[in-house]
Amino acid sequence: MRISMDIELKDVPGQMLLALQPLSECKANLITVLHHHQKRTPRKTVSVQLVLETKPENIEIIKAKLEENGIRIIRVGEHRFRESIHAVLIGHVIHTGIQDTIDEIDKTGFAEVVDLSLSMPGINLLSSTLIKIDAVSKEDLQKALKILKEISTKKDLLMILPINIQACKN
């Protein structure tokens, strides 16, 4: 079962480890961690979004262990992302900054980059990346693709989508 979980961590060293230990103990498979360190909550804590796969019976155990570790659980629910797509970017992917490309998608709140594979054949040669984006809905996936298209155009990257995708209307 895939679960998303929003938690809050104190802004002190070791808190992320305290949050991940219960997942490890219950043999949950961690899919995604979004650590919003720059965005503090009104309680001066750091917001973290987790996506994990685990057996349904482990969810309550994980929640209890997190609470024992002093970690505030904001939300637990089935994975909210329903749509996904793979896209290929070709060009100077690294030299033009892949991190800000990922950040632009992730900060939307309705989509996130969940996987990335990179090929760099040489320093001055074009690189390519296979990027997987998950989104809440088909409409949100289209919005994320529009953002990726705008970034690709700005960075002079070729964006290739699966043949069955009608990308970026307008």
Buried (B, 14 or more C-beta within 10 A) or exposed (E): EEBBBBBBBBEEEEBBEBBBEBBEEBEBEEBBBBBBEEEEBEEEBBBBBBBBEBEEEBBEBBBEBBEEBEBBBEEBEEBBBEBEBBBBBBBBBEEBEBEEBBEBBBEBEBBBBBEBEEEBEEEEEBBBBBBBBBBBBEEBBBBBBBBBBEBBEEBEBEBBBEEEEEBBEE
